[in-house]
């Protein structure tokens, strides 16, 4: 291998690794995928990936050339559409349909793609996802309506954060605080039939780091200790910021508008939970920027996760039904890679969102700090721990029973 070829190969691997990180790929999947690409291109490589840094060590067969690259990176956001396009490009490269130069150029094109859904549709997705979560909790139509309205206001803050670094730094506690103040105002002047704390939780559910906690534990189980620990601690700090903002906002709201007497409305019928899954997974298609051709597969993943956990719940204690749901989603996602030749992450994320107990973690934190439960829960701490463990175990068992074809 001559010097020019080695330089071209290591530039491509570094660029590919940074793009996979940018799209929110977990460390164990990212490193496995990069190793596969490096082996095909005829070089040896070792990678260290964490949420905020990446290290690449690449060398030729006889160590004629050796290269080390370390970079400080920002934690990635889930962009499953770009991840799917990147995976297709790498597949074509490995199949010999693209040259390395062509693949490198196409990576730049993928990286420059704008959000395929635009700000308007993304705003609607924010509104729908918050309302769907309130519906999934079996609350009331009052809570569903006002959660969706406040969720839209939260999205306006997200847009503002895209143009202001100062707003970005304080985004999570501020949106939680604003949600708390608005919920108190609505309860005092418009609708006494809303559950203030549940509406606040639903309004900021997009920020609740339940999925990040689950991915961090999955990385720890794969013995990616640095990345997993960093991801878990980042998620916990985000949870604390959200809780503080919500606590402050509700306190300010009660001080400004008073605390009225809650009048409980009629709860939602059970069938609305299935409708909520449809709405939530449809919104996640937009928020995760999924390609439309993968959207039906992703929607089905949410229903499989919910159905498997609900049907098994009467026979299993506490959060163990989540193990069945995660196992079913894991099997389904690995089958998806075989039929669609696309990353399992595209569909497994939807199922995990339905199963992940981010809200229960928030509820447990609220109970610990204030001694108040705003939805009926028993053994919430134990159940949250079991759900997280069940998620990780379910995916591990699924990978043993039905191995995936793709590292991603």
Buried (B, 14 or more C-beta within 10 A) or exposed (E): BEEEBBEBBBBBBBBBBBBBBBBBBBBBBBBBBBBBBBEEBEBBBBBBBBBBBBBBBBBBEEEEBEBEBEEEBEBBEBBBBBBBBBBBBBBBBBEEEBEBEEBBEBBEEBBEEEEBBEEEEBBBBBBBBBBBBBBBBBBBBBBBBBBBBBBBBBBEBBEBBEEEEEBEEBBBBBBBBBBBBBBBEBBBEEBBBBBBBBBBBBBBBBBBBBBBBBBBBBBBBBEBEBBBBBBBEBBBEBBBBBBBBBBBBBBBBBEEBEEEEEEEBEEBEEEBBBBBBEBBBBBBBBBBBBBEEBBEBBBBBBBBBBBBBBEBBEEBEBBBBBBBBBBBBBBBBBBBBBEBEBBBBBBBBBBBBBBBBBBBBBBBBBBEEEEEBBBEBEEBBEBBBBBBBBBBBBBBBBBEEBEBEBBB
